[in-house]
């Protein structure tokens, strides 16, 4: 060879050297062989295994299919089939608005309570001021009757 590594030949030799248990050990939860582990074993980058090298990609697909037929790898999860309890949730367009409205309503309730307390306080002050005003009016009337001039 001219100094280039033939990763396809390395892949074929690597795959032939592994037992069924070895394949099970490097399988991921999707039922596929872990591409990163394969790339490390071959001494190449993940892109070589993930499609840059068409021969490896094709051979890897065939290997995984053979291992599925032999029962070593689980069948691929069908994208259309959904496990019970994992059904996709329908997006509720109104949920965000309800949450915002609920938060706003809570804030307004707190503000309303504070304002009611302030109104009660101001009404007490007004009653006191009106009481003082009546008292001062009575004093002024008394001074007027006595002829006292206030400066």
N, C-alpha and C positions, 0 to 999 in steps of 0.2 A: 504494500500500500504506500501511498505517498504522504504519510504523516497524519492523515485524517483518521479519526477513530470511527470505526463502523459500529455505531450504536445498535443497529438492527441485529447484527450478529451477536453482540454482547447481550441484547435482550433475549434472543432465542436461547442462548446458552444459560443465561440466568434463569429463565422460566423453566427450562428442562432440569435444572439442578434443585428446584424446590419441591417439597412434598405438599400434599393437600393441606396439612396442618399449617405449613408455612404460609400458604395462600390465605387460609382463614385468619391467621395472625395479622396479615397486612391489609385485610379487607376493612373498609370503613362502614359506617352505619347505613350508607345508602346501598350496600351490597356490591360496591365496586372496589377494585383494588386501589390502594392508596398511591396516587401518582407521585407524591413527594418521596415516599419510601422507595418506589421503583427508580426514580431519578437518582436518589442517593446510591442505590445499589449499582447502578450503571455508571455512576460518576459523571453525570451530565446534569444540565439544568432541567427544571420542570417543563419548560416549553418544548423540549425535544419529545417528551412523553405526551404532552397535551396537544399535539397536533402539528408541531413544526416538522416532525419526521413522519410522513404519511405511512411508511411501511410499519413503523413501530405502532402507530395509532391503530392501523388495521389489524396487526398481529395481537395487540393488547385486547381489542374488541373480540377477536376470535377466541383468545384465551379465556376471557371472562365468560363468554357464551358457553364454551366447553365446560368450564367449571360449574356453571349454573346447571347445565344438563346433567352433570355428574352429582349434583347436590352439594358441592363444596361451597358455592356461593348461593346466597338466597336470591330468589327472583327479584328483578328490578321492580321497585314500586311504580305502579302505573300512575302517571300524573293525573289521570282522570278519576282514579279511584281514591276515595277519601275514607280514612278509618272513622268508625263511629266515635263521636265525641271530638273529632278534630275537624269538623266541618268549618269551612271558612265563614267568618261572621260577616253579615251584611253591614256595610258601613252606614251608621246612623247619622245622617246629615244634621239632625236636630239636637243631637246629644251635646255638642259643644255649645250651642246657643242656650240649651237648658242649663248647663253648668254655669255659663256666664250670667244668665238671668238669676240663677239661684244665689250666686256670689253677690250680685248687685242688690238683690232683695235683702240679703242678710246685712249688707253694709247700710242700706237705707233704713232698715229696722233699728239698727244701733243709732244711726244719726237721728231718727225720729224720737227715740227714747231720750237721747241727750237734749234735743230741742224741747221736748215736753217738760223736762226737769228745769231747763232754763226759763221757759214760760212761767212755770209755777214760782220760781224765784223772783222773776220780774213782777209778777202779780202781787206778791207779798211786799216788795219794795214800793209798788204803786199805792197799795193800801196804807202803808206807813206814811208815805209822802202826802196822801190825801188827808190822813188823820192830822199830820203836822200842819197842813195848810188850813184846815178847819180851826185848829187851835190858834194859829197866827191871825186868822180873820177875826176870831172872837177877841183877841187881845187888841187888835187895831180898832175894832168897834168900841171897846172899853176906853181906849186912849182918846178916840174921837169924842166920846161923850164927856170925858174929863177935860177936853181941850188941850191935850198934850200934843205938841207937834214933834214928830220924829224926823230926825235928819237922815 
